[in-house]
Amino acid sequence: MQPSELNPHIAPQFEAVNDYIINHLGSNVPLVEKIGHYIVESGGKRLRPLLVLLAANASGYQGEKHIPMAAVIEFIHTATLLHDDVVDNSELRRGKDTANARWGNAPSVLVGDFLYSRAFQIMVEIGSMEIMEVISNATNVIAEGEVLQLLNCRNPDTTEDAYMQVILGKTAMLFEAAAEAGALLADCSTTERQALKEYGLQLGIAFQLIDDVMDYLSDSDAMGKNVGDDLAEGKATLPLIQAMRVCNDEQRILLRQAIREGGLENLQPIMDIILSSGAIEYTQSKAQQAADQAISALAPLPDSSFKTTLEQLASLAVNRNT
C-alpha cells in the first residue's frame, strides 16, 4: 500500500497535489520542462507533500491552500535530489537513470534552481510570511546539511553525532517544515504547531536511518538505486559507524580504508562485517526510537482519522523495504 492510500479522505487531495505539480512545471525553455517532468514523475512516494496534507487536516484546516503548499515541498525536495545526484555522481534513482546521467550535470543543477524558484513563486501566492520564514529557514539548513555531508565524505573518523547533524539538516528538516507548514495554514494553537513540528522532525530522522540501513540490506530493483551507493561515495552512515565501533581491529582497518577510498571493491566482506556486528539492528532501533517519539509528539492533537494516519506513517517509515 502506498502511504497516500492509508486514509480515503486524503486520496483526492493527494491527486489534486499531483495535478497541481504537473500543471506548474511549465517553462518557456523546453529542456527545463522536460527535465522537470522527468524527475517529478519518476515514481516517488511523495511523503513530504502528503505530510503537509495530513498535518493541515489534523489541525482542522478547511481551505485549499494546503494543495499548493504540498507542491512547494515536493518542488524543493525534487530540487535537492537533482543537486544531490550531481554532487554524488549518481546514475540511478527510483529505478531510472538520474537526470544528470541522461542530460549532464549543468542542466540538472540549473533545473534544480528552477524548481527552487518555482516553489518560492507559489509561496508568494499562498501569502503567508510565517510559512515563507519556515521554508526559507529550512532550505538554508538543508543546504548546510549537504555541505556538512560533503565535508564528512571519506572521513572514517565521522562520529554518530556528526552523522546525526547531517541527517537532521539534509533530510529531517524538510519533513519538519512540511508538518509545520500544514499547521500554520490551519492557524492552530502553538502547542499543536510544536507537536506537528516535532513529529515531522522525528519522522524524518526515522526515515533517513532506515534509508541508510537499506543501502546494505535491499537490492537495486527494490531500492531504485544501486546497492552500496553510500559506501561507494565514502559516506560513513550509521551502520558503518556502529560497525567500526564494535568490530575487531582487522575489520576496522578494512572499514576505514573503504570509507577513505570509496568504491565497492570490498563490498561483500564489508557487508558481512556490518551484518555480523549488529550495526543494522542498532540503526533500526534508533529509527524505531525516533518513530516512537514522532507518535508521542502527536498527543496534543485532537483525535481524528488524520492523526491516526500520521501515527501509521511513522510506523510505516521503519517497516519498509523501499
C-alpha positions in Angstrom: 0.0 0.0 0.0 1.2 3.5 -0.9 1.3 5.9 2.1 -1.3 8.1 0.3 -3.7 5.2 0.4 -3.8 4.9 4.2 -6.7 7.4 4.5 -9.5 7.5 2.0 -10.2 11.2 2.9 -6.7 12.2 1.8 -6.6 10.4 -1.6 -8.5 13.1 -3.6 -6.4 15.8 -2.0 -3.2 13.9 -2.9 -4.4 13.6 -6.5 -5.0 17.3 -6.5 -1.4 17.9 -5.5 -0.2 15.6 -8.3 -2.2 17.6 -10.8 -1.0 20.9 -9.4 2.6 19.8 -9.6 2.3 18.8 -13.2 0.4 22.0 -14.1 3.1 24.2 -12.6 6.2 22.7 -14.3 5.7 24.9 -17.4 8.6 26.8 -18.8 9.5 28.8 -21.9 12.6 26.7 -22.1 11.7 23.1 -23.3 14.6 21.4 -21.6 13.6 22.8 -18.2 10.1 21.4 -18.7 11.4 18.1 -20.0 13.8 17.5 -17.0 11.3 18.8 -14.5 8.6 16.4 -15.7 11.2 13.5 -15.9 12.3 13.8 -12.3 8.9 14.8 -10.8 7.1 11.9 -12.5 9.7 9.3 -11.7 7.6 7.5 -9.1 8.5 8.7 -5.6 6.1 8.2 -2.7 5.7 11.9 -2.1 5.8 11.5 1.7 6.7 15.1 2.3 3.7 16.7 0.4 1.5 14.0 2.0 2.7 15.2 5.4 1.5 18.8 4.6 -1.9 17.5 3.8 -2.2 15.3 6.9 -0.8 18.0 9.2 -3.3 20.6 7.8 -6.2 18.2 8.1 -5.2 17.0 11.5 -5.2 20.7 12.6 -8.7 21.3 11.3 -7.8 23.2 8.2 -10.8 23.8 5.9 -9.3 25.8 3.0 -7.5 24.9 -0.3 -4.0 26.3 0.2 -2.6 23.1 1.5 -2.6 21.8 -2.1 -0.1 24.4 -3.5 1.8 24.2 -0.1 2.3 20.4 -0.6 3.5 21.1 -4.2 6.0 23.7 -2.8 7.5 21.0 -0.5 7.7 18.5 -3.4 9.4 21.0 -5.7 12.0 21.8 -3.0 12.6 18.1 -2.4 13.0 17.4 -6.1 15.5 20.3 -6.4 17.6 18.7 -3.7 17.5 15.4 -5.5 18.8 16.9 -8.7 21.6 18.7 -6.9 22.4 15.6 -4.7 22.8 13.3 -7.8 25.2 15.7 -9.3 27.3 16.0 -6.1 27.3 12.2 -5.7 27.8 11.4 -9.3 24.7 9.1 -9.0 23.5 7.2 -12.1 20.3 5.6 -10.8 17.4 6.9 -8.7 13.9 5.3 -8.3 15.0 2.6 -10.8 15.7 5.1 -13.6 18.7 7.0 -14.9 19.3 10.1 -13.0 18.7 13.4 -14.8 22.5 14.1 -14.7 23.2 10.7 -16.2 20.8 11.5 -19.1 21.3 15.2 -19.7 24.5 16.1 -17.9 25.4 17.9 -14.7 24.9 21.5 -15.8 21.3 21.2 -16.9 20.4 19.2 -13.7 21.8 21.8 -11.4 20.0 24.6 -13.3 16.7 22.8 -13.4 17.1 22.2 -9.7 17.5 26.0 -9.3 14.3 26.5 -11.5 12.3 24.2 -9.1 13.5 26.1 -6.1 12.5 29.4 -7.6 9.1 28.0 -8.7 8.5 26.8 -5.2 9.1 30.4 -3.8 6.8 31.8 -6.5 4.0 29.6 -5.3 4.7 30.5 -1.7 4.2 34.2 -2.6 0.8 33.3 -4.0 0.0 31.4 -0.7 0.7 34.7 1.0 1.9 33.7 4.5 5.0 35.3 5.8 5.2 32.8 8.6 5.3 29.9 6.1 7.8 31.8 4.0 10.0 32.1 7.1 9.8 28.4 7.9 10.5 27.3 4.4 13.3 29.7 3.7 15.0 28.8 7.0 14.5 25.1 6.2 16.1 25.4 2.7 19.1 27.2 4.3 19.6 24.4 6.9 19.2 21.8 4.1 22.0 23.4 2.1 24.2 23.5 5.2 23.4 19.8 5.8 24.5 18.9 2.3 27.8 20.8 2.7 28.4 19.1 6.1 27.8 15.7 4.4 30.3 16.6 1.7 32.9 17.5 4.4 32.3 14.2 6.2 32.7 12.2 3.0 35.7 9.8 3.0 36.3 10.6 6.7 36.4 7.4 8.7 36.5 9.4 12.0 32.9 10.7 11.4 31.1 10.3 14.7 27.5 9.3 15.3 26.8 12.9 16.5 28.3 14.3 13.3 26.2 11.9 11.2 23.1 12.9 13.1 23.8 16.5 12.4 23.9 15.7 8.7 20.6 13.9 8.6 18.9 16.5 10.8 19.8 19.0 8.1 19.6 17.3 4.8 16.5 15.1 5.5 14.6 15.7 8.7 14.4 19.5 8.3 12.2 19.3 5.2 9.9 16.8 7.0 9.7 19.2 9.9 9.0 22.2 7.6 6.2 20.2 5.8 4.4 19.4 9.0 4.8 22.9 10.5 3.6 24.5 7.2 0.4 22.4 7.4 -0.2 23.5 11.0 0.4 27.2 10.1 -2.2 27.0 7.3 -4.7 25.8 9.9 -3.8 28.6 12.3 -3.9 26.1 15.1 -2.6 26.6 18.7 1.1 27.0 19.4 1.0 23.7 21.2 -0.4 21.8 18.2 2.1 23.6 15.8 5.0 22.5 18.0 3.6 19.0 18.2 3.5 18.6 14.4 6.9 20.3 14.0 8.4 17.7 16.4 6.5 14.9 14.7 8.0 15.9 11.3 11.5 16.1 12.6 11.4 12.7 14.3 9.7 11.1 11.2 12.4 12.5 9.0 15.1 11.0 11.3 13.4 7.6 11.3 13.0 7.7 7.5 16.7 8.5 6.8 18.0 5.9 9.3 16.1 3.2 7.5 17.2 4.5 4.2 20.8 4.1 5.3 20.0 0.5 6.5 18.5 -0.4 3.1 21.7 0.6 1.4 23.1 -2.6 2.8 20.1 -4.8 3.0 18.0 -4.2 -0.1 18.6 -4.7 -3.8 18.7 -2.2 -6.6 15.4 -3.3 -8.0 13.7 -2.7 -4.7 15.5 0.5 -3.8 15.6 2.1 -7.2 19.3 2.9 -6.8 22.5 0.9 -6.7 23.2 -1.1 -3.5 26.2 0.2 -1.7 26.0 3.7 -3.2 26.7 5.2 0.2 29.8 3.1 0.6 31.0 3.8 -3.0 30.8 7.5 -2.2 32.7 7.2 1.1 29.7 8.1 3.2 30.1 7.0 6.8 26.4 6.3 7.6 25.3 4.9 11.0 25.6 1.2 10.1 29.3 1.8 9.2 29.9 4.0 12.2 28.4 1.5 14.6 30.2 -1.5 12.9 33.6 0.3 13.3 32.8 0.9 17.0 32.3 -2.8 17.8 34.3 -4.8 15.3 37.9 -6.1 15.8 41.0 -4.2 14.7 41.4 -6.1 11.4 37.9 -5.5 10.4 38.1 -1.8 11.5 41.1 -1.3 9.2 39.1 -2.6 6.2 36.1 -0.4 7.0 38.2 2.7 7.5 40.1 2.1 4.2 36.7 1.6 2.4 35.5 4.9 3.6 38.7 6.8 2.8 38.9 5.3 -0.7 35.3 4.8 -1.7 34.4 2.3 -4.3 32.9 -1.2 -4.0 35.9 -3.4 -4.3 35.3 -5.0 -0.9 31.5 -4.6 -0.7 30.8 -8.2 0.3 33.3 -8.5 3.2 32.2 -5.1 4.4 28.5 -6.2 4.3 29.5 -9.3 6.2 31.1 -7.2 8.9 28.1 -4.9 9.1 25.6 -7.7 9.3 27.5 -9.7 11.9 28.3 -6.7 14.1 24.7 -5.9 15.0 25.1 -2.5 13.3 21.9 -3.0 11.3 19.9 -3.8 14.4 21.4 -0.8 16.2 20.4 1.6 13.4 16.9 0.1 13.2 16.5 0.5 17.0 17.5 4.2 16.6 14.9 4.6 13.8 12.2 2.9 16.0 13.0 5.3 18.9 12.6 8.3 16.5 9.3 6.8 15.2 8.0 6.3 18.7 8.9 9.9 19.6 7.1 11.1 16.5 3.9 9.3 17.6 4.2 10.5 21.2 4.6 14.1 19.9 1.1 13.9 18.4 -0.6 13.6 21.8 -1.8 17.3 21.9 -3.7 16.9 18.7 -7.4 16.0 18.8 -8.3 12.5 17.8 -9.1 12.2 14.1 -8.6 9.8 11.2 -5.7 12.1 10.1 -3.9 11.9 13.4 -4.3 8.1 13.1 -2.8 8.2 9.6 0.2 10.2 10.9 0.8 7.5 13.5 0.6 4.9 10.8 3.0 6.8 8.7 5.6 6.8 11.5 5.3 3.0 11.8 5.5 2.6 8.0 8.7 4.6 7.9 10.5 2.0 9.9 8.8 -1.1 8.4 9.6 -0.7 4.7 11.9 -2.2 2.1 11.8 0.5 -0.5 
